Amino acid sequence: MEYSELIKIRESVRNYDPARPVSKEVLLKILEAGRLAPSAANRQPWKYVIIASNEMLAKVKTCYDKDWFRDAPQLITVVGDENEAWIRKYDNRCFIETDLAIALTHIILAAADEGVATCWISNFKPDVARNALGLKNHQHIYAISPIGYPRTDYKHKETKERKPLTAVTEWI
Ligand SMILES: Cc1cc2nc3c(=O)[nH]c(=O)nc-3n(C[C@H](O)[C@H](O)[C@H](O)COP(=O)(O)O)c2cc1C
């Protein structure tokens, strides 16, 4: 798909068919887009965790209390390792969130290109998700997304609710 088309059709989907998991072949293509993402000093401080077993899905799904989230046949989380992240020496700013946001953007766009639905979720209970994945202190989950296909009755959004370009740009 043309990039200009892809960024238009990508949307946050809150409707999943629990009976239609994404094939491993398609998941690998989507994960490859995450692998190729840029990162500060090329540190690649990420790990992409696909949650697909019934046992792990049941555990992780308790971190976000929405019915549509419970329907997701698979989840993807991006886990960042703060020990691997680049820190700017001038102000000690750690760029891990930037790196992980770019990586997940690559992933959700690649998913849309494959016809796979996602929804970036940050409003989950971090401790619940961390415990479910058994993370170490220096590892953090920056986002979770369901990964799957919408039910057949799902209506795609017709327009994007966005501020007009004039309101978000400045030419100086
Ligand atoms: C950093 C970030 C966090 C988000 N967290 C949530 C969330 O917790 N729950 C949710 O339903 N959507 C979440 N979203 C999705 C946004 O609501 C959505 O991207 C926005 O409304 C624009 O809609 P669109 O993605 O369909 O274009 C999040 C998106 C981003 C980028």
The ligand as an SDF file (V2000), in Angstrom:
LIG
                    3D

 31 33  0  0  0  0  0  0  0  0999 V2000
    0.2870    7.0900   23.3360 C   0  0  0  0  0  0  0  0  0  0  0  0
   -1.1130    6.6150   23.0350 C   0  0  0  0  0  0  0  0  0  0  0  0
   -1.8630    6.0530   24.0400 C   0  0  0  0  0  0  0  0  0  0  0  0
   -3.1520    5.5840   23.7780 C   0  0  0  0  0  0  0  0  0  0  0  0
   -3.8390    4.9340   24.7720 N   0  0  0  0  0  0  0  0  0  0  0  0
   -5.0750    4.4460   24.5070 C   0  0  0  0  0  0  0  0  0  0  0  0
   -5.7680    3.7060   25.4950 C   0  0  0  0  0  0  0  0  0  0  0  0
   -5.2940    3.4870   26.6010 O   0  0  0  0  0  0  0  0  0  0  0  0
   -7.0040    3.2220   25.1710 N   0  0  0  0  0  0  0  0  0  0  0  0
   -7.5740    3.4080   23.9370 C   0  0  0  0  0  0  0  0  0  0  0  0
   -8.6870    2.9150   23.6990 O   0  0  0  0  0  0  0  0  0  0  0  0
   -6.9200    4.0940   22.9640 N   0  0  0  0  0  0  0  0  0  0  0  0
   -5.6980    4.6190   23.2150 C   0  0  0  0  0  0  0  0  0  0  0  0
   -5.0030    5.2730   22.2300 N   0  0  0  0  0  0  0  0  0  0  0  0
   -5.6140    5.4490   20.8980 C   0  0  0  0  0  0  0  0  0  0  0  0
   -6.0470    6.8990   20.6690 C   0  0  0  0  0  0  0  0  0  0  0  0
   -7.2350    7.1590   21.3760 O   0  0  0  0  0  0  0  0  0  0  0  0
   -6.2250    7.1230   19.1550 C   0  0  0  0  0  0  0  0  0  0  0  0
   -4.9890    6.9490   18.4970 O   0  0  0  0  0  0  0  0  0  0  0  0
   -6.7620    8.5130   18.8120 C   0  0  0  0  0  0  0  0  0  0  0  0
   -8.0440    8.7070   19.3600 O   0  0  0  0  0  0  0  0  0  0  0  0
   -6.8590    8.7380   17.2980 C   0  0  0  0  0  0  0  0  0  0  0  0
   -7.6780    7.7570   16.6910 O   0  0  0  0  0  0  0  0  0  0  0  0
   -7.1190    6.7680   15.5500 P   0  0  0  0  0  0  0  0  0  0  0  0
   -5.9350    6.0150   16.1430 O   0  0  0  0  0  0  0  0  0  0  0  0
   -8.2680    5.8550   15.2400 O   0  0  0  0  0  0  0  0  0  0  0  0
   -6.6950    7.5930   14.3740 O   0  0  0  0  0  0  0  0  0  0  0  0
   -3.7080    5.7360   22.4790 C   0  0  0  0  0  0  0  0  0  0  0  0
   -2.9360    6.3000   21.4570 C   0  0  0  0  0  0  0  0  0  0  0  0
   -1.6490    6.7140   21.7230 C   0  0  0  0  0  0  0  0  0  0  0  0
   -0.8020    7.2530   20.5810 C   0  0  0  0  0  0  0  0  0  0  0  0
  1  2  1  0
  2  3  1  0
  2 30  2  0
  3  4  2  0
  4  5  1  0
  4 28  1  0
  5  6  2  0
  6  7  1  0
  6 13  1  0
  7  8  2  0
  7  9  1  0
  9 10  1  0
 10 11  2  0
 10 12  1  0
 12 13  2  0
 13 14  1  0
 14 15  1  0
 14 28  1  0
 15 16  1  0
 16 17  1  0
 16 18  1  0
 18 19  1  0
 18 20  1  0
 20 21  1  0
 20 22  1  0
 22 23  1  0
 23 24  1  0
 24 25  2  0
 24 26  1  0
 24 27  1  0
 28 29  2  0
 29 30  1  0
 30 31  1  0
M  END
$$$$
